[in-house]
């Protein structure tokens, strides 16, 4: 099954609390949270993975 990554935005003024990304099998293993930006506030440094 392809990987799923749950991410939260920690930017104080951002209204988005979390989102989930679903990868395809073609996504390289080294891709992580640092490669994306928040879809709401567009910040990159404020994203962190949610560990369940």
C-alpha positions as CSV (number, residue, x, y, z in Angstrom):
1,X,0.0,0.0,0.0
2,X,1.4,3.5,-0.8
3,X,2.6,5.7,2.0
4,X,0.3,8.1,3.8
5,X,1.8,11.1,5.6
6,X,-0.2,13.2,8.1
7,X,1.1,16.7,8.5
8,X,0.3,19.6,10.8
9,X,1.1,23.3,10.3
10,X,2.5,25.0,13.4
11,X,2.4,28.5,12.0
12,X,0.7,30.6,14.6
13,X,-1.5,32.6,12.2
14,X,-2.4,29.6,10.0
15,X,-6.0,28.3,10.2
16,X,-5.1,24.8,8.9
17,X,-4.6,22.3,11.7
18,X,-3.7,19.2,9.7
19,X,-3.8,17.5,6.3
20,X,-3.1,14.1,4.9
21,X,-1.0,13.3,1.8
22,X,-1.3,10.0,0.0
23,X,1.8,9.0,-2.1
24,X,1.8,6.8,-5.2
25,X,4.2,3.9,-5.5
26,X,6.5,6.1,-7.7
27,X,7.3,8.6,-4.9
28,X,11.0,8.4,-4.0
29,X,11.7,7.1,-0.4
30,X,13.7,10.2,0.5
31,X,10.6,12.6,0.0
32,X,9.4,14.0,3.4
33,X,7.7,16.9,5.0
34,X,10.5,19.3,4.2
35,X,9.7,18.9,0.4
36,X,6.2,20.4,0.8
37,X,4.5,23.7,1.8
38,X,1.3,24.3,3.7
39,X,-1.6,24.6,1.2
40,X,-3.2,27.3,3.3
41,X,-0.4,29.7,4.4
42,X,2.3,28.4,2.0
43,X,5.0,28.2,4.7
44,X,7.5,25.3,4.5
45,X,9.3,25.6,7.9
46,X,6.1,25.3,9.9
47,X,5.2,21.8,8.7
48,X,5.8,18.7,10.8
49,X,4.8,15.1,10.5
50,X,2.2,13.7,12.9
51,X,3.4,10.4,14.4
52,X,0.6,8.1,15.4
